[in-house]
Amino acid sequence: MAKRLEDANCLTETECLLIDPRTDRETLLDNAEMRLDAIKDLMFTLSTMNGRDNDLTSVDLSNLAMVSRLLVGDASDLLVAARQQDLHARAASRRQTTPGGGHV
């Protein structure tokens, strides 16, 4: 059965990253890595701010936390989608190698 955009997944409960089911595993992993790198850079910047000249307000911290939460959620959804692709590929491979086309 061919995958279609209409079969895309929204894996989070609140915010939704629409994941195209036709996307290959490497693209999913690349996009998850990109989001994790962005969070890492954001946290590095935040952790190196010191002194009165770089004080952040509670609004700034709240905004940074929200952005981080969204990026972590997206990265997690992308990793879950990549894992699902692996599971489907393994199941298909087992069906092909099982005598009788998977009927035991």
CORRA-V900479 format. One record per pair of residues at least 4 apart in sequence whose ideal C-beta (glycine too) atoms are under 8 Angstrom apart, sorted by the first residue. I is the first residue (numbers start at 1). J is the second residue. If there is no record, write none. Layout:
# CORRA-V900479
I&J + I&J
This chain:
# CORRA-V900479
3&7 + 3&21 + 3&22 + 4&21 + 4&22 + 5&20 + 5&21 + 5&22 + 7&21 + 8&18 + 8&19 + 8&20 + 8&21 + 9&18 + 9&19 + 9&21 + 9&77 + 9&81 + 10&16 + 10&17 + 10&18 + 10&19 + 11&17 + 11&19 + 11&76 + 11&77 + 11&80 + 11&81 + 12&16 + 12&17 + 12&73 + 12&77 + 15&70 + 15&73 + 17&73 + 17&74 + 17&77 + 17&78 + 19&23 + 19&28 + 19&77 + 19&78 + 19&81 + 23&27 + 23&28 + 23&81 + 24&28 + 24&85 + 25&29 + 25&82 + 25&85 + 25&86 + 26&30 + 27&31 + 28&32 + 28&78 + 28&79 + 28&81 + 28&82 + 28&85 + 29&33 + 29&78 + 29&79 + 29&82 + 30&34 + 31&35 + 31&74 + 31&78 + 32&36 + 32&74 + 32&75 + 32&76 + 32&78 + 32&79 + 32&82 + 33&37 + 33&75 + 34&38 + 35&39 + 35&71 + 35&72 + 35&74 + 35&75 + 35&78 + 36&40 + 36&71 + 36&72 + 36&75 + 37&41 + 38&42 + 38&71 + 39&43 + 39&68 + 39&71 + 39&72 + 39&75 + 40&44 + 41&45 + 42&46 + 42&64 + 42&67 + 42&68 + 42&71 + 43&47 + 43&68 + 44&48 + 45&49 + 46&56 + 46&64 + 49&54 + 49&55 + 49&56 + 50&54 + 51&55 + 56&60 + 56&61 + 56&64 + 57&61 + 58&62 + 59&63 + 60&64 + 61&65 + 62&66 + 63&67 + 64&68 + 65&69 + 66&70 + 67&71 + 68&72 + 69&73 + 70&74 + 71&75 + 72&76 + 73&77 + 74&78 + 75&79 + 76&80 + 77&81 + 78&82 + 79&83 + 80&84 + 81&85 + 82&86 + 83&87 + 84&88 + 85&89 + 86&90 + 87&91 + 88&92 + 89&93 + 90&94 + 91&95 + 92&96 + 93&97 + 94&98 + 94&102 + 95&101 + 95&102 + 96&101 + 96&102 + 98&102 + 98&103 + 98&104 + 100&104
